[in-house]
Amino acid sequence: MRRFAIILFLAIASSATWAAPHPADSLESLEMKPSMDQRYATNLATRFLTNWHYKDTQLDDAFSSTIFDEYIELLDPNRNYFLSSDLASFEHYRNSLDDALRHSDLIPAYEIFNVYVNRVRERVAYSREVLKKPMDFTIDEAYVFDREDAPWPATVAELDEMWRRLTSDGGKEIQ
């Protein structure tokens, strides 16, 4: 049941529509924002889950924390995009997502997602730059592929090094 509620929340939060960009805006400046339809759907889903579902669901701080962890896990399961400082900045949402849902407020989900989108853009840009350079096949190094239990990178430099190894591994062993 908890999994169902979390997936429902994530589906509503991620079914976003892009804000209408000004013609001069670049893709880098686009941010997703919740629509009124999504707020309405959130209201209905929250009321259904807390009032009419066959299994009693308490929309409380503990459930909020579970939603928070699942959302982060859904976005960055291999810890390749977010920095530890990003997670620290999101932490104030951990116990308040239940309140946000009660008020049909999807801003927290969108703020986290927009940081994620920006991090992905940064990684794509970095990878493209790395691929422009010649690869050095004489370096003996490995890339840790499964980072699910690894610590979150602390700095952009750590992310860069991780992505450099991923992008220019040169056929070396990937763990």
Disulfide bonds with the S-S distance in Angstrom:
none
